[in-house]
């Protein structure tokens, strides 16, 4: 993308942040923003251009992502890249049957990621097993990842209690004190705004908890052009950019210097069904622009993967997965999530597609 296009999106984003604003519903976020002089009307925050650039500029351009086994440590940012876990809910078997995942499936997938030397990080919610009480889900899955992987770990977001427990569990596994933990990045968390322009409670509590311990957090928008965001790609990218920058500003105001990752999972909506279209050409374009904007602001990027909208294992899995993967690699995404197995608009994965995607990335 040309510098002129980046600058146009940046300038349009600044206008949104200054005049339209971003809605922060969490009282802790509101207190932090008001403390730092951010004008607010009700629960909508307005950021001046100077404020945006000052606070975004406090985020580091890279960090060392540490593993249980130091030989698996990763540098994220500054031209380095890594690929890793999938986040979906259920499984599609070879005969096309869609079924609930079990904890046995989760463990098998963790072990497959662990065994593949091309996969840099593990953890997360590769599938969402049935039978685990919702309040225990993050803890159980993080515990399983700690038991079965020596690679750096990624986790889904959540509320204060869940995030404190997951970080405490990981800190204990590494043997760090709380003060020592703040000197080491051992867990990357995920926070998602709701498009259009809404910072949710879980997003806020994930950002603030990870920042408290100086652990990296991905701030990732998943706008859908034509439904939750403007139908044009330029408009969708601009809204995405505003949401991500607002999250970065909150993270830096709460804990300056907290590592953050500019995330994009934005794409088009299928206007026949209003479902997200992750294998569409717009997905690759959003990855391209997200990577370029992250470089513009001097922070690492997250996006892409081997994505497909297929709901059975078929040639569609191969060509969509290969093209979306190529977009991530070509444009310099630093942290590639959804690197294998993803189908059906982020809802499902299959073992067959996971192994196909491993081959694509050889």
N, C-alpha and C positions, 0 to 999 in steps of 0.2 A: 504494500500500500504506500502511495506517495506521501511525502511529508505534508503536502497541501491537504490531502484528505484527512490525515490524522489531526491536523490543526483545525480543520472545519468541525470535526466531531468533538474535539476538545472544547472549542468555543461554544458550540451548541449545548454541550454538557454543562458548562459554566452558567449558561443562561437558565437552564433548568434548575440547577442547584441554588441559584440566587433568587429566581423569581417564582418558580413553582414549588420548590422545596421537596423534602423527603419526610414522610411521616414516621416518627419514632413513638411507639405506643408504650414502651417500657419506662417506668418512672426513673430507674437508675440511669438509663441513657439520657433522659431529659435533664437530670441533674448535672451530669457530666458536660453536656453541651452548653447548658446555661452558665455553668461555672467558667467555661472558656469563652464566653461572650458570643455564643451563637444565638442570633435572634430567633425566637420561636413564637408562633401564633397558634394557640391551642397546643396540639402535639406535632405540628409541622415545623421542621427546622430549615432555616435558610442560610446558605453558606456563600460568603463573598468569594470572588476569584482569588484574592490574596490569601484568604484563610484556607481555601482548598489546597493551593500549592504549598503553603507553609507546612500544613500537617501531613499531607501525603508525602512530602519530602523527608519526613522523619523516619519513614519505614526503610529498613535495610534492603539492599539490592540482592542479597543472597544470604544463605545460612547453611550450616552443616547439619544435615538430618541424620541423627545417630541411630545405630542399630545395637541390638544386644551383642552381636558379633561385630567388632569394629571394622572387619574387612568388608562389611556390607554398608558402611556409611556412605551417604550421598551428599553432594553439594547441589543445592537447589537455587537456581538463578545464575546470572552472569554467564550465560551461554551453556550451562550444564542442563541436562535433562534426565528424567527418570519416568518409568511407566509402572503402573501397579493396578491396584484392586478395582473390582467391579462393585457397583452398588445397585442392586435390583431387589425384587421381592420374591419371585417364584421361579420355577424351572419348567422348561419345555423338553420333554423326552424325545427320543429319536422318532417315535411314531406320530409326533405332533401333539401328544397329550400335554396339556398344561396342568401342573400340579403344585401343591404347596411344597416348599422346601422343608427339610428336617435339619436337625442339628448335625446329623451324619453327613448331609450334603455340605453343610458349611465347613465341616472339618476336612472333607475331601478336597474342597476347592482351595482352602487355605494351604493344604499340603501340595497341591498342584502348583500354586503360585510360588511356594517356598522352593520347590524342586527346579523351577525354570530359572536359569541364570540370567535370562534377559529381563526378568521382572525385578524391579528395584525395591518396591515396598509392598507391604501386605496389610492385613487387618480390615477395618471397615465393616461394611454390611454386604458382603459378597452375595449373600441371599438372606432373606428374613425368615428364620425358621419358625414353624408353628410350635405352640406348646410352651413358649417362654412368656411369663407375665410381662406386660409392656414396661413396667417400672424396673425390671431386671434385664431387659434386652441388651442395653449398651454394656452392662457389666459382664454378662455371660459371654457375649461375642468378643469383647476385649480380652477377657480371661483366656478364651480359647485361642485367640491370636497370639497372646504372650506365651502360651504353652507350646505352640506348634510352629513358631516362626522366629528366626534370628535376624530378620530384615527390619528396617524401620517400619513403624506402624502408623496407619491412618485410622481415623474414627469419625463416625457420624456426629452431628451436633445434638444438643439437647438442653435441658434446663440446668440451673445451678447445681442441684443435688447430683444429677447424673454425671455432669462434667467433672465436678470435684472428685467423685468416686473413681471415674475412669483415669483421671490424671494421678490420683493417689495410688491406684493399683499399678500404673505404669512406673511411677517413681519408685515404688517398692521393688519392682522387678529389676530396675537398674541399680538399686542400692544407693540412690542419691538422697541427701537431705533436701529440705525445701529450698534452702539457699543454693545448694549445688545444682538443683534442678533448673533454677533460673539462668544458669550458665550453659545449659545443654538443651538442644532441641531434640526431644525424643518421641514426640507425638504430634501429628498434624491433625487439626480439627476442621470440620466443615460447617460453615454457616451460610444460610440462604435467605436473601431478601425475598419478599413476595412482590412480584411485578403486578401493577406499576407502583414503584416508589414507596414501598412499605417495609420498614424494618420491624420484624416480628419479635416477640418475646424470646423464643428459642435462639434466634439469630443473635440478639443482644446478649443473652446469658452465656452463649458459647464464646462470643468475642471477649467478653469481660473476664470470664474464667480462664481462658487460655492466655489472655494478656497478663493476668495476675501472676501467672507462673512463667511468663515470657516464652510460651510455646506457640509455634506458628499456627495461624488460622487462615483457611481459604475463605474468601468472601466471594461467593459465586452466584451470579444471577442466571436464571433459566427462563428468560422471556420467550414468548411464543408470538412471532410476528403474525398479525391478523386477529389475535384474540386478546392476549394480555398486554401486547405492545403494538406500536404502529405497524401497518402492513408492509411498509418499506423496510429494507434491511438497514438503511442509514438511520431511520428513526428508532428501530429496535436496538441497534448498537449504541445509540446515544442514550437511550433510557437505561440500558444495561450498564453503561459507563457511569452514569449518575448514581445508580444504586450501589455499585461496587465502591466508588470513591467515597460515598457517604459512610459506608461501613469501615473503610480504611481510616477515615478521619476519626470516627468514634474510637477505634482501636488505639490510635496514636494519642488522642486526648486522654484516654483512660490510663494508658501505659506507654509513654513515648519509647520508640525503638522496638516495639513488639514486631516480630516477623509476620508479615502478611503476604498472601498470595492472591493475585488478581485472577478471579475465576470466571469463566463463561461456559455455560451449557445452553446458551440461547440458540434458537433456530426458528423455523417457521412452524405454524400450525397447519395441519391438514384440514382445509376448510370444508371438507365433506363431513368430517367427524369431530372437528375441533381438538383432536388429539395432537400431541407433540410429534413432530416429524424429525427424528434424530438422524435418519439416513439421508435426508434431503440435501441438495446442494447448498441451501442456506445455512445448514449446520457447519459446513466447511468454511463458508464466508465469515460466519461469526467467530470461528476459531482464529481465522486469519486476522481479523480486526482486533480481537481480544489480545492476541499475542503482541501485535504492534502497539496497542495502547499501553499494555503493561511495560513494554520497553520505553515508551515515551515518558511514563511516570517513574521509571526506575525501580520496579518491583518485579518479582518472579510471577510467572503466569501458570494457570492451570486450565486445561480444556481438552476436548477431543476424546480420542479413543478409537476403537474399532466398532463403530456404531451401525446398527441396522434396524429397520422397522419391520423386518420379516417376522412372521409369527409361526413359521415352521423353518426347520433347517433346510436351506435351499440355496441355489446360486446367488440369490439376492443377498444372503448373509456375506458371501465372499466379496462381491463387487462393492457393496456399500461400505463394508468394514474396511476394505483396502483403501478406498478413496478417502474416508474420514480419517483413517490413520495417517495417510500421506499428507493431508492438510496439517495435521498436528506437527508432524516431523518437519515439513518444509518450512513452516512459519515460526519454528523455534519455541513451541510450548515447553515449559520447564518441568511441569508435573502433569503427566498424562494419567488421568483417572479412566476407568472403564476400558482398560486396555485389552480385555478379552472376554468374549462370551455374550456381550449385551445384545438383546433383541427387543422387538415389540415395544418401542417407545420407552425404554428404561424399565419396563415392567418385569422382563423375564431374561433368563439366560439359559444356555444349554451346554452340556459337556462337549457336544460335537462342535459347536461354534467356538467354544473356548480353545479347543485344540487346533481348530483351523486358524484362529487368530494368533496362536503361538507360532504357527508356521508362517503366517503373513509377516510377522515381525522378526523372523530370522535374519 
